[in-house]
């Protein structure tokens, strides 16, 4: 019986998720066409230099606030049905486009990471 030789496996990409490899191939199509035209193309571009951090996250573990909890919960948060509250403190700046984008980014990332819906999380800018 003749032994069939096989090519060595491509071990370079084995540790990468399949979606990452697909993104690299997809970007490669653009690189081939655009880099010769003096256009930079990058794949899997890292958006953050450091992890995003929510200033304060309050997670209600019970269906309703207890009387004892209500003593410490600020007005405006007491009536929410949301079980997760994101507080972003803006002590040195006012509400502007940058701070609005920041809290929306935190909300979107938190919803995605935790598998929650908009009804579960209340984002708040505190000035």
Secondary structure, 3 states (H helix, E strand, C coil): CCCCCCCCCCCCCCCCCHHHHHHHHHHHHHHHHHHHHCCCCCCCCCCCCCCCCCCEEEECCCCCCCHHHHCCCCCCCCCCCCCEEEEEECCCCCCCHHHHHHHHHHHHHHHHHHCCCHHHEEEEEEC
